[in-house]
Amino acid sequence: MTSLLIRNGTIVTDAMEFNADVYCEDGRIVAVEKGLDAPVGCEVVDAQGCYVMPGGVDPHTHMQLPFMGTVASEDFYTGTAAALAGGTTMIIDFVIPNPGERLLDAYQKWRGWAEKACADYSFHVAVTWWDDSVREDMGTLVREHGVNSFKHFMAYKGAIMADDGVLTQSFPRALELGALPTVHAENGELVDYLQKLLLSKGITGPEGHPQSRPPKVEGEAANRVIQIAGILGVPVYLVHNSASDSVDAIERAKRAGQRVFGECLAQHLVIDASVYYDKDWNRAAAYVMSPPFRAKEHQESLWKALSGGVLQTTATDHCCFCDDQKEAGRDNFARIPNGTSGVEDRMAVLWHHGVNMGRLTRTEFVALTSTNAARIFNVYPRKGAVQVGADADIVVWDPKAVRRISVETHHQNIDFNVFEGMEVTGGPAYTVSRGKVAFERGELRAERGAGRYIDRPPRAPYFGAQELYNAKHPLRSVSRPPAKEASSA
């Protein structure tokens, strides 16, 4: 039996703060009380002056992703180790089948890659094409493999883009299974057109990337998919919202009573589009991700949407490509592999620029970095909670810790950090994964293969409300008398 006692800290949940000790045995929290005694052999963590919070849940990462002719440099071991160093104890990654590839085959392939993870993980599965086998595999994944969300890319024409026809097949099937459709909302047809237009005008550098994916491209797709989901009576989750255009679409839908969830990335909250106009091609290319970084005015819209409840989660879209990989697009920005790092720095960046700046409360921070994702993807209170019975995934947060973010000291397997040089106040003193200290004041103790796959059951609580609403608004038919038979001549 392994045991751990965290004492003298202030517990912060998504709803309250209180003083108590936390005692963990065999990977679970078994007591949350004041004045707990440590059994013989128990490891003790002194959290004096610190906050004791649920470990972070990053609902959007891409470890070891084959993409744009290469493979992301971060694998499931290095990526989850970096996550633990930043206070994140669970990731939800993505299985992305090639068009024509069976969903189950792709899922099994990704499960094999992830066996080396040192923190807990789960998978969304992308729907990149459609036939009867996709419908069948969606059911098997939900019933037998703990998958309760399916991803749809409205971008990347000619590769993994799901057009409206795929959406209108997949969404009702997801609803039937009690699974949540998630969506990358960018108009892939417009992006393809704009890329070709810019290239024809001789704009080949990284500055072409944001110009080919302006905010309205995101806004149009967000509006469209929200309307599709509303017509079909399906809840929907929009990933990595980067622009006020998509935030406004979500807010309108929520005011109309539609069940729409929204996510934003820590990177989009603090980095703006000026990075693409750097004279150094390599530096500019390092920031290429989709959606791209926006003009500064969009950042304040994102912060307001987080504090106002329009957006519910923060993520990173952690997808690492090193300098030599980005070079594939040296003469054509459309070929620069899309992705940046962030899994190690998300929580510190959000605390420093959110809590320390008065944009967020501590309880809102917990909700946005952990509990809301656990609730939406139906692993709460196993994850996202500091309470008896929950997994002992905990971060002991030191609000006075100061760190300068740098590629020289980070644990991420990439040769560039998009937050390079940023000084943040507040960070993990200890990260506890399954009841074991995995990170202690700068020392990483990650264990290869210690992470476990987390089943996520279908039919999160909001599905009951959605199904009841749909039942109250059925399709209607009209009973009419039979047509009179034509009289014979």
Steps between C-alpha positions, in 0.01 A plus 500: 500500500626848411378794703544875493390777733479861383468728802476869589368614162191688385283282281354675196223340296284643223252614766679580827816536705560340842780378723548125528752221461473242221589135559547265204534122482563282196433782256173626648407775745366333815473793744465878480502635855684731734777361720554163335786287636751332274511119526836328530681506166276768354662767282416850625480816290493831687273738307542795734433821307378303196170414337399136462303458176388226263770413249452666166305332220614606153218395266691568177847361425667324206789279610691304235259622230574406137415825320595693188768253394674467836435385858471731801825500700325448833404141579267379772781460753673834453170683456333369813822553697498865395133519594577378852777759532235765436232364734291314240420141599275388214488566127236417242679438174364425151480191285492630141429232239604559143205526259392142431673361811280313748451698821566191712828430322620855560389485863698183567807654335482809724442288810825320425690825464361629829606206718814692600303795645593598855173684571141391441354550155192444288407548135260690282462319165477701178240433232684583177277312256169315497355163415319226691824380659553842661151487648567148631842588644361804680262269685775253589730776623231640730372167631829312539787749510393795715488758219230765543606771255564517126707770328414666169744717303326759283847598372785320316332449163628199310618330818285457812228759441144392584251676273139579590390161371728322749383728783135427432569125514733502798319744731171304529697177550696664781176617662356150475807364680514774764833627364600864452600631155803730517592729212798687358307789346673654199354517150731263316383606154576865572838417653593298191396785270685765701817292521510467123422871455781610731750263341405628154589850621842387614420492873671177600628574853336438840317834474277328244369262767283746699391677182368170361306433821348836604257520795195492274607158368474375857182695571320368191580139583403547865167652402434225246581205723303648790198536274544143374520370857196707600289369213599142584448548875858404588730656764830613350848598624713749303872462551771772509285811447744776414285788375213716619310381191465143629454615861208717388348202318518288815356777715205550263426128504514485878261793530263310272515200733725278291746268673838613365835463678808705414873460555792737457874452510739663744711609203218700338446691825844663500665474154394718207535487121810721489714187547437399137665817372833435673790554257644166613315234295567224752364699792189595306445143381530368856169672582306349211196323641131493412309706575782754488578765758277805465514875538514609864136607520390138476691412818277713721192336346640161600573609857151643539350182357691293756398709800144539369436129440476516120811279477531213748845347454863585430731271306822514299457310171852388593649379170876541473707535183865597515686743277609240245139382467365852451755539217271290279310820433800725432363594156131442568338601831215251438752217547633615838386235751234657721564484873662649808583389855317598818409203720765585761419871519120522467417515870775745597416733211131494588571561869743785437296682236163399641501472879790738565346764272152479650341347192424171675436383854682197637183291480448607138859397430429150635182477293673613180812285534347182640146458629301626201682267261446210742128578511451553126687181410333306784789401725395718794542449795761237424702785349474873564417467870666498841255279686476154647488236227665712231826397338793647689596734215592819682713809448644686799520852360750754630362847421838661569714277279670700225618343176628633171369277223774385264587225254820462703313373806167359380430126486318506165669322209521799268772751417278810537264632767228742390506660848880546491619756756161546669533529878210346689418509870319192626570138416499142621709424807385137482303305243341180626394237247303199626616572855871521418709817486599534134647850520657670802629858485677466168584129522306280259429146622286383210478121455484364147180299457348606833208677328175316447235520229185656643163372381250782454143372521237635260202715588650774713226660711421770243391233252189432707397864468576504127297185436208628705506828306506309171206288612302816577569632149430204269464507126135544408278329251148590390222243465306562180212313338599280207497660159178449306529241230486648154165430337515270204411642160 
